[in-house]
């Protein structure tokens, strides 16, 4: 088979790597199949199992506890009393019983005692029909937990155990410890309570659980996601992937978390020329290194990860120059290990052995495969050659989800040839999967910025850590965006905030700073009016990009809309309007284009601001509680959004207090007993001719739901809590400084009975002027009891961040937007004094 690289050794000359047999396809197990977790002592298996069991509704089964309950003795004591042979026999019998009795809806924790000797055969058989996750952890953290004071011994034990545990499992997870001082180093913008120490671990592990259960739609229920965020990067125009070599991940990880990358994915580049230098072979030590660096990247960058394995002997990043046969076999081993991590994407070189590639692809679980081909020495006219179109055919035949073809460019004409290739592929019907195609090199930059899907980009943070200047120039996101607007591929648009009293709104400086940071020429301004009629001419302007809707028009705006999101429909209010330039919803993803406005789409991001701050500050123990209670103070538009945010967080009971009881009862009638579906937007639906319609499609089994919810109105906070309801762990005060019910009370403290949760909770004060209220002071005094106070300052930018992404289709510079809001509030406070 031709590799596509002149003089290169075809990858098909190497047989399938033996380690490929270790991975099991997801089709081998049912959605309710039990999940087994194994690892040496001290890796955090039980804590992870508790998080997972609570999140997906499985029961927790601990093999060590099962042994103790059956024998009345711990393993070590039973062994000393009855001897090794009796212990092994009894252990095997008990493990067989445990696995037989818990085949479904269980998280099984398996310690070293169950994963040794004859018990391994039981686990190997169990692995064929169930996910088995191997847990790793730093020896120093295990030593600190077990208090052995012998890190070297633990490191050696972990190294010796790894080969066996990898053979018994089909996935692995590196349990990175999060120290409070590390969390606090992220800046003073967010406080970090000791109860939040497991928040990142919880997020990382639950993502893995959902991925290996092929349940990618489920997190949408729990996440604060706007309408366009459900679309994968390959479904949106002009998306970017930041290329990060694996050897610099640990060095830049803390800075990655603090930096606005404004990309849609990160590509973890594993260069085997460097990884296996000096004749090294792939082994368990290297496998552990890959696992740790991968999870370090995931911890610090909450974006889809592309796992890309390559050889770059010719010093061309991403170029695949096949080395000797042994190293090509290693290529397959590393790919197989990559699938154990369940990355969002994994690349397979299209010159790899076809049987090996298809075997690997058949075993993917929650991972999309990118068929990759890079040509560092293309022949003249390569883009027009039959071999390029053959690559598209091959990617389709293999079952790839995307295909990526790139080649070194020797002249500007190569960019024109690349465009011809794309048009011809579409004409011939070969573009059945998303196509990524671009030239590399100095001349190739013009094709990179016009490439629509997951264009590789760099960042100053990465460039500064490169061991030597890159031989291939790469664009930054800002370079690519500037080029798109300068070439008139995208258009300058006008955005704004519309309301009756928005002259001091913080949205203009926040959005304008974000536009400038991202290389966009857009402008965001203020539209103040006492009547909604004045919004119509704004929306009909050919250069209209979108509007933030403020009070009192969030419900009235519904009369002007053609579509509303499922979230806006559920809440009954809209704070975001987006123009559509065709009467079909696909134009929703075509952002940053001018032209006649023929329809309007409405969404709501107020709930996202509340939801994000609750989820960020709700401890794992409270998040895992399936009988959570929320208390909402107020009954206006923000209270309505707060109730919906609580529903999306899985809260079962919502209590509403408002000084005017009838207003609280209106919210009860709106939400009580309802079940809400969380849909992807149906981009094929025609616009209705009259009233706004939800853009969600017909409910299907794959659309997750939340609810039903119990909602009660509380006549007085001085009354006792309704019986049978847990104390609230989520409290949101939605009473503004000047509300319909009058000014905010001088003392909005809560009776102590409402703050009696044994595990503490989170209290959010949406009023931010003044920043410190009696309620916040009251909650701060309860910090040692697990209560966390959140200012309105934290909530305010979150809804704006979601609006920016809806307006532009681009990832928002979140850190910058939060900083702008904080600075603006600081200036307001100083102005008053």
Secondary structure, 3 states (H helix, E strand, C coil): CCCCCCCCCCECCCCCCHHHHHCCCHHHCCCCECEEEECCCCCCHHHHHHHHHHHHCCEEEEHHHHHHHHHCCCHHHHHHHHCHHHHHHHHHHHHHHHHHHCCECEEEEECHHHCCCCHHHHHHHHHCCCCEEEEECCHHHHHHHHCCCCHHHHHHHHHHHHHHHHHHCCEEEECCCCCHHHHHCCCCCCCCCHHHCCHHHHHHHHHHHHHHCCCCCCHHHHCCCCHHHHCCHHHCCCCEEEEEEHHHHHHHHHHHHHCCCCCCEEEEEEEHHHHCHHHCCCCHHHHHHHHHHHHHHHHHCCCEEEEEEECCCCCCCCCCCCCCHHHHHHHHHHHHHHHHCCCCEEEEECCECHHHHHHHHHCCCCCEEEEEEEECCCCCCHHHCHHHHHHHHHHHHHCCCEEEEEEECCCCHHHHHHHHHHHHHHHCCCCCCEEEEEEECCCCHHHHHHCCCCEEECCHHHHCCCCCCCCCCCCCHHHHHHHHHHCCCCCCCEEEEEECCCCCCCHHHHHHHHHHHCCCCCEEEEEECCCCHHHHHHHHCCCEEEEEECCCCCCHHHHHCCEECHHHHHHCCCCEEEEECCCEHHHHHCCCCCCCCCEEEEECCHHHHHHHHHHHHCCHHHHCCCCCEEEEECCCHHHHHHHHHHHHCCCCEEEEECCCHHHHHHHHHHHCCCEEECCCECCCCECCCCCCEECECCCCCCCCEEECCEEEEECCCCCCCCCCCCCCCEEEECCCCEECCEECCCCCCCCHHHHCCCCCEEEEECCCCCCCCHHHHHHHCCHHHCEEEECHHHHHHHHHHHHHHHHHCCCCCHHHHHHHHHHHHHHHHHHHC
